[in-house]
Amino acid sequence: MLSIFFAHIMAVLKLITQKNMKYTIVLIIILVLSACGFNPSKQNENHTKTLTASDTVYDNDKTDSPALMIVSVAPNYPKKAYNNMLEGFTEMEVVINEGGSVINAEVIASEPKGLFDYEAIRAIKKYKFKPAIINNKAVLTKMTQKIEFKIKRSK
C-alpha cells in the first residue's frame, strides 16, 4: 500500500512540473482516496452475501412485520431491447438482510427469457427495504419482486 502511495506522489509531482493541471487534480483525488483506504471493489459487498445452511430466511408474508420497499431504482433499458421496441419483465426471488439491503437475487421468470435479467438484477440490488421483523428483531427474509420493462411512448 505504501508503494502505491509513493507512486501516486511521484506521478503528481511529474504532472505538476508539466503544468497539466487537469490530470494533476485527478491524481490528487486518487491519492487522497487511496490514502483513506478507499477500495471500489468493496462497495457492493453487502449485495453478494453467500447464504449458508445455518442462515434462517423467513418468508416475508410469515413475519410479524413484513419487509417493505422504501427505495426503488429504475433499471437501465437494454439497448438491444429498446432498439427493437421489446417490452417484458423479470421476476426475482430476493433475500433482504437485517439492514434492509438485497443480498441475493435469483431470476424465477422472465419474458423474453434472459433479455432483461441482467439490468433487473443490477437495479434490485440497489433497492432498500424496511427490514422484516419477528419478535421485535430484524430478520433475513425472502420475497418476490417483479420489474417491468415498458417503453414510454410519446403521444
C-alpha positions in Angstrom: 0.0 0.0 0.0 2.8 2.4 0.8 4.5 1.8 -2.6 1.2 2.7 -4.3 1.0 5.9 -2.2 4.6 6.9 -3.3 3.9 6.0 -6.9 0.9 8.4 -6.8 3.0 11.1 -5.2 5.7 10.8 -8.0 3.0 10.9 -10.7 1.5 14.1 -9.2 4.9 15.8 -8.9 5.7 14.9 -12.5 2.4 16.3 -13.8 2.8 19.5 -11.7 6.2 20.1 -13.4 4.5 19.6 -16.8 1.8 22.1 -15.8 -1.0 19.8 -16.8 -3.5 20.8 -14.0 -6.4 18.7 -15.2 -4.5 15.4 -14.7 -2.9 16.8 -11.5 -6.3 17.3 -9.9 -7.4 13.8 -10.9 -4.3 12.2 -9.5 -4.6 14.2 -6.2 -8.1 12.9 -5.8 -6.8 9.3 -6.4 -4.0 9.9 -4.0 -6.4 11.1 -1.3 -8.8 8.2 -1.8 -6.1 5.6 -1.8 -4.6 7.1 1.4 -8.0 6.9 3.0 -8.3 3.2 2.1 -11.0 3.6 -0.5 -11.5 0.4 -2.4 -14.2 0.4 -5.1 -14.3 -3.4 -5.3 -15.7 -3.4 -1.7 -18.6 -1.1 -2.4 -21.1 -3.9 -3.2 -20.1 -6.5 -0.7 -23.4 -6.3 1.2 -25.2 -7.4 -2.0 -23.2 -10.6 -2.5 -23.5 -12.5 0.8 -23.4 -16.2 0.4 -26.2 -17.7 2.4 -25.2 -20.7 4.5 -27.3 -23.7 5.8 -27.2 -22.0 9.3 -28.9 -18.8 8.0 -32.7 -18.8 8.6 -34.5 -16.9 5.9 -38.2 -16.3 6.5 -41.0 -15.9 4.0 -41.8 -12.2 4.0 -45.5 -12.8 4.5 -44.9 -15.0 7.5 -43.2 -12.4 9.6 -44.7 -10.1 12.3 -43.9 -7.1 10.2 -43.1 -7.8 6.5 -40.2 -6.1 4.7 -41.4 -3.0 2.8 -39.7 -1.3 -0.1 -38.6 2.2 0.7 -36.3 2.9 -2.2 -36.5 1.6 -5.7 -34.2 2.2 -8.6 -35.3 2.2 -12.2 -33.3 -0.3 -14.3 -31.4 0.7 -17.4 -33.3 -0.4 -20.5 -31.1 -2.8 -22.5 -30.1 -1.1 -25.8 -31.0 -4.2 -27.9 -34.5 -4.4 -26.4 -35.0 -0.6 -26.8 -33.8 -0.6 -30.4 -36.2 -3.4 -31.2 -39.1 -1.9 -29.2 -39.2 -5.0 -27.0 -41.0 -4.9 -23.6 -41.2 -7.5 -20.9 -40.4 -8.3 -17.3 -38.1 -10.1 -14.9 -39.4 -11.7 -11.7 -36.9 -12.5 -9.0 -36.8 -14.1 -5.6 -34.8 -11.7 -3.4 -33.3 -12.1 0.1 -33.3 -9.0 2.2 -30.9 -8.7 5.2 -31.5 -7.3 8.6 -30.3 -3.9 7.4 -32.8 -3.8 4.5 -30.4 -4.4 1.7 -30.9 -7.0 -1.0 -28.1 -9.6 -0.5 -29.3 -12.2 -3.1 -31.4 -12.1 -6.2 -32.4 -15.1 -8.4 -34.5 -14.9 -11.5 -37.5 -17.1 -11.3 -39.3 -16.0 -14.5 -38.7 -13.5 -17.3 -40.2 -12.6 -20.7 -38.5 -12.5 -23.2 -36.3 -15.1 -21.4 -32.9 -13.6 -20.3 -33.3 -10.3 -22.2 -33.9 -8.0 -19.1 -32.4 -10.2 -16.4 -29.0 -8.5 -16.0 -30.4 -5.0 -15.7 -33.2 -6.1 -13.4 -30.7 -7.7 -11.0 -28.5 -4.6 -11.1 -31.5 -2.5 -10.2 -32.9 -4.7 -7.5 -29.6 -4.8 -5.7 -29.9 -1.1 -5.2 -33.3 -1.3 -3.6 -33.7 -0.6 0.1 -36.3 -2.1 2.4 -37.6 -1.6 5.8 -36.5 -5.0 7.2 -38.9 -7.7 8.2 -39.4 -8.1 12.0 -40.1 -11.2 14.1 -40.4 -10.8 17.9 -39.1 -7.2 17.7 -35.9 -8.3 15.8 -35.0 -7.7 12.2 -34.6 -10.9 10.3 -33.5 -12.2 6.9 -36.5 -12.5 4.6 -37.3 -13.6 1.1 -39.9 -12.3 -1.3 -40.6 -12.0 -5.0 -40.2 -8.8 -6.9 -41.2 -8.2 -10.5 -39.6 -5.4 -12.6 -41.5 -4.5 -15.7 -39.7 -3.0 -18.8 -42.1 -0.8 -20.8 -41.1 1.7 -23.4 -42.5 5.2 -22.8 -44.3 6.2 -26.0 -44.8 9.9 -26.7 -48.4 10.9 -27.6 
